Amino acid sequence: MARDVYRGGPAGMVYFLGLVGAAIYFISQAATFWTGVFGFLKALVWPVFLIYEALKYLGV
């Protein structure tokens, strides 16, 4: 009997909490509906900017 083992659950939870926190932050800063939509989209991709800045800081 095969059993699926999924690893990385805690990392997914950290990403989810970061997503929710970023969405709350960006949407609360929005002055209009469309800046709120743009803020939500930024919340979806915040890890990209985080990794980019970290690598740039490390000189990689």
Contacts in CASP RR format, 6 or more apart in sequence:
PFRMAT RR
TARGET T0000
AUTHOR 0000-0000-0000
METHOD contacts of the structure
MODEL  1
MARDVYRGGPAGMVYFLGLVGAAIYFISQAATFWTGVFGFLKALVWPVFL
IYEALKYLGV
15 47 0 8 1.000
18 46 0 8 1.000
19 43 0 8 1.000
19 44 0 8 1.000
19 46 0 8 1.000
21 43 0 8 1.000
22 42 0 8 1.000
22 43 0 8 1.000
22 46 0 8 1.000
23 39 0 8 1.000
23 40 0 8 1.000
23 43 0 8 1.000
25 43 0 8 1.000
26 36 0 8 1.000
26 38 0 8 1.000
26 39 0 8 1.000
26 40 0 8 1.000
26 42 0 8 1.000
26 43 0 8 1.000
27 36 0 8 1.000
27 39 0 8 1.000
27 40 0 8 1.000
27 43 0 8 1.000
29 35 0 8 1.000
29 39 0 8 1.000
30 36 0 8 1.000
30 38 0 8 1.000
30 39 0 8 1.000
END
